[in-house]
């Protein structure tokens, strides 16, 4: 994986966009990983593997809602209880 600083990426963005078609480009900021530039086909392949799904409370499957209602969450912190009231 190619690694470049954010400053270097800004200077030569076109080059790194082209290189990301061959391999991911890791963009660092203050020597820490910040972003990865990927080819769109690789991104779509990875995204297709993500099977997570978010639900609104009212849309939860019945068995999940029942399991949440039956769960023991332990003793509630009294400080949090005052926020609810």
Buried (B, 14 or more C-beta within 10 A) or exposed (E): EBEBBEEBBEEEEEBBEEBBEEEBBBBBEEEEEEEEBBBEEBBEEEEEEEEEEEEEEEEEEEEEBEEEEEEEEEEEEEEEEEEEE
